[in-house]
């Protein structure tokens, strides 16, 4: 059965990691992958996580199966974080939340469930988007198309084109939106633009699927959920995938959630029953450890404050690297205006570096970036930023 199997293409980003790991240069820098590193180039284990883990290990809990949708403690913690503790949606029982295997797992179970609800829909993702969005929805059986998003000229959002496109979509189409810290461009919508997107979604009877993988990395936990606040107030029904991979630095624990906003408490009960069937046939029920850690941090006033402080530390360090890179490029006589790097939000920047320049960074300097010119600012630190600025200035 395997004789005719062809080699699948390598994942563009994880493939980059493999090449990086094989590189023997000590000065090498990996700006490709979307992971937060601290100033020592290490993935941090947050203090709040460490404290919650210590307590959990000492309690030595049994490792029975979790409920199919995860525990109420975790799911309620997620809901309060993404919708706000005093959300009317929560009080009205209009949100169904299930723990999922990271943000990716949330997108997967959301996509599978949507395929049952809207089997003939087309899914629209931003141009460009996180490359796994297309693959995930295609794997669920949907045709995937794009709506205009990034404007290379302004390095921001071409909102007029995005809006014009949304106004032409067939009713019942699914629109995937990035809540904040757009991956890969770092260009986000503002509140007024979100209000216009919501109006278009209502007008055309579209279904929004909001992906929030970076809550807290732009301006703060509350500030970064502006899109969700506006959607919540709109009365629409929508899907949200969320992830603690970045905000809790728990990448490999696979901790995320799918939340579905329904019209009524009664709808929620029926939707949850169907979502559980999707989960049951995918992986049965989620793992225990990561979700338990997040739930206990969110439930403890002290640990929650510690986590928020640590998250702010990550956010501010990335900002400092953005400013630092722009200043250092200018100091090296680079004529091109890179100030957009400071305006872009979250971990990434679409630098405008060409595929050929990215290739030179790799070949001559051992600096790895995505061929589209996307770099992860969270991989810069006070030790490598001068080297990276030298290299970028040279290839420009
Ligand atoms: N959505 C976006 C936009 C992402 O950038 C990522 C992570 N790179 C994910 C979802 C998936 O997150 P997770 O690692 O939690 O599956």
Boltz pocket constraint, residues with backbone or C-beta under 6 A from the ligand:
constraints:
  - pocket:
      binder: B
      contacts: [[A, 34], [A, 101], [A, 102], [A, 103], [A, 104], [A, 105], [A, 130], [A, 178], [A, 181], [A, 183], [A, 211], [A, 213], [A, 242], [A, 243], [A, 244], [A, 245], [A, 251], [A, 255], [A, 256]]
      max_distance: 6.0
